[in-house]
Amino acid sequence: MKNVILKYSNLTKHILHLHPFQKQAIESLILKKSCLVIAPTGKGKSLIYQIAGQELSGTTLVISPLIALINEQSDILGEELALNLTSEVSFADQRQILREIGWGKLKPKFIFLSPERLQNYFFRAALKKSAMTISLVVIDEVHCISQWGFDFRPDYSQINSFLDFLKTQNQSPPILAMTATMGKEAKADIINEFSIDESNVFIDSNVLRNELVLNFIKVEEEREKVDKIVEIIENLNPKKCLIYFYNIPWCKKVCNTLNRNGYESNTYFSEMGSEEKDDAYHQFKNGEIKILCATTAFGMGMNIPDIDMVLHHQIPNSIEEYYQQVGRAARDKILCPKAICYLIWSQANFDFKFEEHIPNSIMSVDNIEIAFKKLGLYEKNNEPQSIEYSDYISKNLARFRFALERRGLMKTLGEVNGTPKTIEFFKKNDLWENIVTNMGFGDSFIRAATNSNMSIQELIDLIFEKELNGEIKKFPAMKKKIFFQSEYNSIPLDKVYEIVEESLKIADFKIKQVEMLSDLVDSEYPNDFIMEYFKN
């Protein structure tokens, strides 16, 4: 490790205080061995890839679920080392960045990106053209991948398909999988998913956050919860209080009640605009407001060191999720040596999980077949089909798509912005003009490909070849289509039943998770209960 310390003096102050699990993980990664690291929030998991990534010769890809988390981590490394590819980067800037990567002009040591970016055809085309060496792939919040994890981002389950793409480019970088909390089933899943040797699983010995004081209050009626929240805040007078909700109307309602009672409060939830969320976050961080009422949109990557109270108005989905959320508190032991946590619950909360929330998440025969039709594949005789990307997102088709793809029932051909007639070149391009002319009436990529005797993939490859060469002037940002194909006119029933059976297994496990959470809130010694739960 000595050469790393000398070479990267800006990290020296951290390296001198490395925990054993950090040292072991860094050494393994430098030897190109994949690792799983489980350590509580604030224990320096990110430092592992910051050091190992600078020691390795190529570029490190850091896959992270939230823009706030990406911004925080890339800021630590600085613009000279780190590049962000998030939705905050304008479409025009993204185009230029990917062209420069493709040309080999841009060779950052770290690229931070979302799991969705890995499936992006343009991003893959740029990597392929660049011949960039990917020396490490970091998966932050890796619990999102496991089928036993949270219902979060379906694209997390497709990271392995991106690794398969890298293999087609003769690249097999080691994986650093990281999370703060993980149960035994999820841990086994991740080890299997990424072929991680048990000897390269590094767990911080101090999983239990002793600075978090856990309390659970049972109420008979939901309406009692608001009074309890106000009472707790009045009696304990926290410096910064974070209140979690799983329902936006309740989030707004309680915030309004607190403001009427003289407490400076704001809300934070996914449907807010990015500027609104940013303002609320910084108001809370800077102490301009005392209370933040938030949904689970406020979570991973929110680094506020001195939150001294976390309240739950509604119950989480698991002990893992609960401990992730209370882990937002007391991140700096000097500024905040202790945090008080209250989860306020009613039996109706657990009944709702068991009777409605979990059953409604099960993939049924009907909704699988409906999704197949919404993807445009029903009775299409193996012909390429397209769907507006906005519809694909709004209709929540990702998890159905991936379930169908895993069983070979469909495949994704690619995605592209605009239409043939709206793409403009800097100079006259005879090939493209012929493609547009051959299309005749209408304006679709499928028609253009068919009339030019090309496949959709060949047409998309051509578009991105021209784009990466800097030949395309106008590439519409707002319209994007994703293209699919299936050799089936309808899904074979045996495959439908396989998907349903898998979904039922996941639902059964979710029920067990909620049952464990129920045992926790009834426990006389919650810290001991959690220690036993996370015992690996």
N, C-alpha and C positions, 0 to 999 in steps of 0.2 A: 504493500500500500504506500510505501514511502515515495515512489515516483509520482503517484497520483497527488499526494499532498504538495510536493514541490511544484508540480506542473500547473496546478490550479489553485493558486494562492487565494483567490476570492472565496473559495470554499473551505479554506484551511480551518477557520474557526469552528466550522461544523464538524469537519473530519476528525478533529482532535477529540470530539466527544461522541463518536459513533457508538451505538449500541451493538452488542454482539450479533444480533440478527441482521443489522445493516452491513457490517463487515463481511459476514458469511455470504450474503446475497451478492454484494459487489464482486467479491472474489469469484463466485460461481459464474456470474454473467460475463466477466472478463475472460473466463475459460469457455464461454459460449454454451453454458448450461442453463436451461430454462428453470425459472424459480417461481414459487408461490410465496408471497409475504403477507402475513396477517399480523397487523399491529394496530393499536388504538389510534384514533384521530390525534394528530399533534405529535406523534412519535417519530416523524421524519422518514416516512416511506418514500416520498418524492426525492429525497437526497440520494437514494440508492441509484436511481436512473440518471440523476444529474451528474453523479461522479462516473458511473460505469459508462454512460453514453459519451462522455468526453474522452474517456480512455480508449474506447473502441474506435476503429478507423473510419467507419461510415456514418450514416444518418440514423438517428433514433426516431421512430414513430411513436408518439404518445397518444393513445386513444382514450378520450375522456368524455364523460356524458354531458357536462354543462359548460357553457361559455365562461361563466364566472370562474370555474375551476381552471379552465384553460388559460384565461387571462392572468390569473394569479400565479400559476406555475411558470408560464412563459416570461412574465415580467421579472421573475427571480433570475432567470438566465440571461435576459437582455436580448435586444434586437440582433446583435452580432451572431448569436448562437441559435436563437429560436425563431420559428416562423409559425404563425397561426393561420389555419385554414378553417374559419368559422363563418357562420351566416352574417356576422358583423362586418366581414370584408365584402365590399361591393362586388357585384358580378363582374364588372369591368376589371377590377383589381385581381379578382380570382383568375380571370382569363390570362392576365399578364403574368401572374405568379406561376401558373402552370406551364405557360409557354417558356418562361425562363428556366423552370425546372427541366422541361423537355430539352431545351437547348444546352443544358449543362452549365448555364451561367449562374444559377442559384443552387448552392449546395449547403444548406443549413445543417448544423449538427443535430437539431431537434425540429421535428414538425409536429405540432399539436393539432389534433383533428377529432371530429366526432365519429362514432361508429358508422353513421350513415355515409360519410365521405368515402369509406372503404369500398362501397358498392358503386361509387360514382365512376361512370365509364371514362369521363374526361381525365379524372385523377389517375386512373390506372393507365390510360394511354400516355399520360405525361411521364409516369414512372418508367413505363416500358421504353419510351423513346430516350429517356435520359441515361439509362443504364446505371442509375444511382444505386449505390450499395446500401441496403438497409441492414444495419448491423445489430439492431435491437428493436423489438416491438413491445411496448409497455401497454398493459391493459389496466387502467385505473378503475376502481369500483367493480372489480371482476365478478362480484356476487351477482351482478345483473345478467351474466351469461347463463348461470345454472338454471335449469328448469325448476329447481327448488328455491330460487332467489325471488326477487320482487318482480311484479308485473311492471316493467319499466320501459325498456326500449327493445323491440323485436330485433333490430339490426345488431344488437350485441351478440345474438345467437349465430350471426353469420361471419364472425371474425375468422373462423377457420377457413371459410371459402376464400377470403382474402389471402390467407397464408398459403392456400393451394395455388392462388394466382402467382404469388412470389416464387413458389417452387417452379412454375413454368418459366420463370426468369432465372432459374438456377440459383435461387436464394432461399436459405433456410435459417433465418436469424433466430437467436434464442428469444424466449418470451419471459417478460417479467409481469406476473399477475399479482395485483395488489388489492387489498381491501382491509377495512377496519374490523369487521366482524363477519364470521362465517360459521355456520353450523356444520356438523359432520357430513351430512348428505351433500351439501353444496361443495364442500371441500373435496370429497371424492369425485364429484362431477368434474370439477376444474382440473384436478390431477389427470383424470382420464381424457378430458377434452384436448389438453395440450401436451399430453405425454410427459408430464413432469415427474421426475424421480422423487420418491418419498424423502430421500436424503437432501433434496433441494427445496423442501418446505420449511420455511423459517417463520417461527411464531414468537412474538414478543412474550416473554414470560409474564409480564404484568398486563393481562387482558382486562382485569377489573379496574375501572376508574374510581378509585377510592374518594376522589374529590366530589363525586356526584352523590348527593343524598336523595335516595329514591323514596317517593311517597305515593300511595294509591288511595283515592277517595271514591267510595261508592255512593251514587245517588239513585233515587227511585225514578225521577223524571228528568228529561233532558233540560227542561227550563230551569232546573236548579243549578245547572252548571255555571251560568253566567254570574249568578250571585256568589258562587264559590270562588270563581276566578277573581272577582272584585275584592272579596274578603281576603284572599291570600295575598294579593298585591298590597292592600291597605295594611295588613298586619306585618308583612315582611319587608315592604319597601325596597324592592330589588333595584339595582342600578340599571340593568338591561334585562328585560323579560321577553322571551320568545314563546309565542303561543301557537301550537300546531292545530290545524283543522284539516278535515278531509272533505270539506264541503264549503264552497265559495260563499254562498249566502250567509252561513253561520260566521265565516271569517269576517265578512263585512259588518254583520250585525253586532258582533262582540266589539269590533274596533269602534264602531259608532257609540256603543254604550260606554266604553272606556273614555273616549274623548268627552262625552257628556259629563263624565264623572271627574274631569279635570286632568286626565292622564294623556300626555302627548303620545298618540299612537298612529300607526299606518298599517296598510295591508301589503301583502306580497303573494301573488298567485300567477299561474302561467298565462292566463288570458290578458294580463296587463301588458302594455307596450314595454319594449326593452328600456326606454328612457325612464318610464314610470318605475319599473323595477329597480333600475340603477339608482334612481333618486331615493327610493325607500331604503335600499340597502345601505347607502352612504349616510342617510339621516340616522339610521340605527347605529351604524358603526361609529359615527362621529359624536354620538350622544345627543343629537338634536331631537330625537324622540326616545322615549323610555321603553315603549312596548311595540313589538312587531307581531301582528297577527298574520300568520302565513300558512299556506298549504305546503305539501311536500315539494313544491317548486323551490322552496328555500331549503337547501340541504347541502348536498355534496359540493364542496368547493367554496362554501361560505365561511371565510376565515375571519371571524370577529373574536378577539382574544378574551374579552371580559364579559361575556354573557353569564349572569349569575343566577338566572332562573329559566327553566323550561317547563311550560305547562302543556298538557294535552287535553284538548276539549273533546276529542274523539279518539278511539283506540286505533293503534297501528295494525298492520297485518301479521306481524311476527315479532318475536323478541329481538331478532337481528335488526329489523327496521326501527324498533323502539330505541335500541341502544345506539344505532347510528344517529338518531335524532337528538337524544339527550347528550350525545357526544359533541354537539355543537357548543356546549357550555364549557366554561372553565378551561379554555385551551391554553391560556397563559397562567401558570400556577402562581406567579408573582402578582399579576394584576387581579387575578381571581382565584384564590386558593380553594374556594368551595362554591358549589352551585346547588341550589335546591330545585328538585324536580317533582312535579305533581302530575299524575295521570288521573283524570276524573272520568269515571266510567259508570255505566249502568248495564244491567242485564240485557236491556234492549239492544245495546251496541253489539254484544256478542251474538244475540239472536239474529240480528241483521246480517252479520258476517256468515253465519251458518246457513241461514234460510234464503237469503237473497244474493248477497254480494258474490260469494264463491260459486253457487249454482249458476249464476248468470255469466260467469267467465268460461263455462264449459263449452267447447265446440260441439255443437249438435250436428246431426246429419243434415238438417235443413240449412243451418247457417253456413256450413261448409259448401254446400251446393250453391247457395246464394252468392257466396264469395267467388266461386268459380265463374258464375255468370257475370258478376260485377267486374271481374278481371277481363271480361270479353272473350272467354275461351269456350263457352258452351256451344256445341254443334258448329265449330268453325273449321273442321276438317284439316287440322294441322297448319292452318294459314296464320301468318303473323297478325297479331292484334295489338292495339295501343290503347292506353288510358291516360288521361290528363294526370300529371303528377299530383296536382292539388286534390283531385278526386280520390286518388290512391291513398293520400294521407287522411283526408277528411272521412273516408269510409272505413278507416282502420283495417286496411287489407293486408298490412305487412305480415302479421303473424300467420294468416291463412296462406299467403304466398309462400312463406318459408316452410310451412308444414307440407304444402303440396310439392315444393321443390325437393325437399328431403326424400320424398318417396318417388321421385322421377315422374311426377304427374304433369309438370310444366317446366319451362325454363325461361329465364330472362334473357332477352336478346340485346338489351342496351337501353340507353336513354339519350335524348338530345333535345336541345332548346329550339324553339321557333318552328317554322315550316320551310320547305324547300324555297318557296318564293320570297320569304322574308329574310333569308340569309344573303348578305351582300358581300362581294369580294372587293378588295382594293383595286385590283386590275381585272380586266376581262378574263374570264376563265371558260374556255371553250367546252371543256368536259362538263362543268356544272350547267352551262347554258343548254347543252344537249340533254342533260338529265331533266331540267325544268321543262324544256320544249317537249320531250317525249311524254311527260306526265299529262299533257293536254289540259282538260278542264279539271278543276279541283286543285287542292294544295295539300297533299299528304305525303309523308315519307314512304308509306307502304305502296301507294300508287306510283311514286317516283321510282322505287326499287323494282317493282314488277314490270313497269313499262321500259325499264332500262336493262332488263335481264340481270338484275343484281339481287342479292339477298339483303335483308335489312341490316345485318351485321356488316356486310361489305360497304353499304352506303354510309352507315355510322362511322366505320373505320376511315372511310374517305373524308368525311366531314372533319373528324378530329385530326387527321393527318394535315389537312389544309389549315385548320385552326392552329395547331402546334407549330406550323411553318410560318405563322403570322400573316397568312394570305386573306383571312376573313375580316372584313370591316365591321359588319353588323351581325350580331349573334343574339337574338332577342332573349332578354333575361326572364321575362314574366311567364312565358309559355314554355312548359317542358312536358314531354311525353315519355312514357316508359313502355317498352315493347316486350310482349310475351308471346309464347307459342306453346301449344300442347298437342300431342298426338292423339289425345283422347277427346271425343265429342262430349262425353260426360264422365264423371269420376267413377271408376269401378267400386262397387259397394264394399268389397273387402278392404280397399284402401281407405275408404271413408271410415269404416269401423276401426281401422288401425289408428287413425287420427283421433277419433272419439275416445278410444280406449286410453291413448296417451294423455288426452286432456282430462279424463276422469282420474287417472293416477295423480296428475298434478293437483287437481281439485282436492283429492283425498289428503294429499300432503299439506295443502293449505289449511285444511280443517285441523289437522294435527298441530300446525303452527299456531293457529288461533287458540286451540285448546291449551297449548303450553303457555301462551300469553295469559290466558285465564288463570292458570295455576300460579303464574308470577304475581298477578295483582292480588291474589288471595294469600300469597306467601307471607309468613311472619318474618322471614329473613331473606329479603329480595337479593341482596348482594351474594349470599351463598348460593341462592338458586341460579343466578346468572353465571357465577363462576363454574358451577357444575354443568350448566347448559353449554358453555363455550369450551369446556374441557376437551382437548383433542387427544 
